[in-house]
């Protein structure tokens, strides 16, 4: 496997990581991997907090249990990448491609995913809280009991979206005003745009 990074410091740490046998939990915090080729690498457990991965090639890359808080993935190609249990809180995913990506139990609190592509992605048991999905493409994606407190607009594509979500979401109209979408209203909005996903009520407290 040949991994490349243009930034000298990032290239140094990448070479050192490879020489050490690609250990679990590497610390890549705040390194600049902009435009790097990291396709197919296994970064399980690594720290990419505040790292720059803008425009990077991340196809098939494994970010299992990685911490990517505040990371910049704008325009990155993460087709088929694994983000299972990854923490993407505050990350910038604008224009990123995550087609077929696995986001099972991922955390995306405050994540900016405007214009991101998640066609066919598996988003199961994930936390999407204050996640900006304006203009995002979730066509054919699979959801399952996800927190779905997201911001949508008329450019958000959901055709073929399946599964279940908890609301409420917010919808931005052309004037920039936000409207709450919950329960039947959210389900109607999704289904009127070709989704089959259902909206379920939050679970109540357990009975003794």
N, C-alpha and C positions, 0 to 999 in steps of 0.2 A: 504494500500500500504506500502510495506516495502522497503525502500531505504537504501543502504549501501555504505559506503566509508571507506577504510582502513586507510587513513591518518587521524590522530586525529583532526587536525584543520578543514579539510574538513568535517569530521563527525560531529564536533561540529556545524558548520554553517548550515549543512544540517538538523540536529535535530532542531536547532533554527528556521529555515525556516518552517519546518513542524509544529512546535508548534505554530507558528504565523499564521497558516492557509494558508501556501503556497502563500504569497502575490506576486502580479505582480511586476516585475522589481527588483528582488533580486540581490544583488551584490556578485558574486562568483569569482571576479577577482583574477587571479593567484592562485586559490586554486588547490590542487592536488586531482583529482578524478580518478587517474589512476586505472583501473580495477574495478571501482565502479559499482554497480547495480543501475541505475537510470531509468530503463525501465518504460515507461508509465507516467512519471512525467510531470507536466505542468509547465515549466519554462518560460512561456511567458514573454517577455520583460526583461529577466534577463541579467546581465553582466557576461560573461565568458571570458573576455578579458585576453589573456595569460594563461588561465586555462589549466590544464593537464587532458585530458580525454582519454588518450591512453589506448586501450584495454577495455574501459568501455562498459557496456551493456546499450544501448540507444534505444532499440527497442520500437517503438511507442512513444518515448519521444517528447514533444512539445517544440520546440525552436522558436516559433513564435516571430518575431521581436527581437530576441536575438542578442547581440553583442558578437561574437566569434572571434574577430580579434586576430590573432597570437595564437589561441588555438591549442593544440596538440591533435588531434583525431586519431593518427596513430593506425590502427588495431581495432578501435572501431566498434561495431556492432550497426549501426543506421538504421536497416531495418525498413521501414515504418515510420520513424521519420518525424516530420514536421519542415522544415526550411523556412517556408514562410516568406519573407521579412527579413530573418536573414542576418547578415553581417559576412561573413567568410573571409574577406580580410586577406591574409597572413597566413591563417590557414594551418595546416599540416594534410592532409587527406590521407596520404600514406597508402595503404592497408586497408582503412576503407571500411565497407560495408554499402551502402546506397540504397540497393535494395528497390524499391517502395517508396522511400522517396519523399517528396513534397518540391521542391525548387522554388516554384513560387516567382518571383521577388527577389530571393536571390542575394547577391553580393559576388562574388568570385574573387576579384582582387588579383593577385599574389598568389593564392592558389595552394599549391602543392598537387595534387590529383593523383600522380603516383601510378599505380596499384590499384586504388580505384575501387569498384564495385558499379555501379549505374544502375543496370538492372531494367528496368521498372520505373525509376524515372521520375517525372514530373518536367521539368526544363523550365518553361514558363515565358517569359519576364525577365529572369535572366541576370545578367551581368557577363560574363566569359571573363575577360580581363587579359592577361598574366597568364592564368590558365594552369598549367602543367597537361596534360591528357595522358602523355606517359604511355602505358601499362594499361590504365584504360579500364573498361568494361562498355560501354553504351548501351549494347544490349537491344533492346525493349524500350529504354527511349523515352520520348516525349519532343521535343523542340518546342518553339513557339516564333519567333521574338527575339531570344537571341543574344546579342553580343557574338561572338564566336572567339575572338582573342586568340586562345589557341595554345598550343604546342602538336602536335600529333606525333606518330611514327607508324611503321608497326605493333606494338603489341597492338595498341589501337583498341578495338573491337566496331563496330558500327552496327552490323547486326540487322535489325529490327528497327533502329533509325528512328523516324518519325518527321515531323514538318518542321520548317523553322529557318534559322540562318542568321545573318549578319557575313561576314568575315571581314578581311582576317585571316586565320589561318596560322600556320607554321608547316612544316613537317620536322622531323629530320630523316636523312637517316642513314644507318648503320655506316657510317664514322663519324657521329656526326655533319654533316653540316646541317644547317637549310635552307629550301626553302619556299618561300611564296606560299600560296595556297589561291586563291581568285576566286570569281565568278564561272564560268563554271568548272574551274580546281578543285576547292574545292568540288563542287557538284559531279563531276565525281569520285573523290577520295572516297567520301562517298558512292556513289551508287555502285561503283565497289566492295565494301565490304559489300553489302547487306542492306545498308540504303536506305530509300526512302525520307529522308530529302532533302529539297530544299534550295538553297542559294539565298537570295534576296538582292537587292541593297539597300544601306542605304537611308533613307528618306531625300529628299532635303529640303531646307528652304521653309516655307510657302509663298505662293504668297499673296500679299496685296489684 
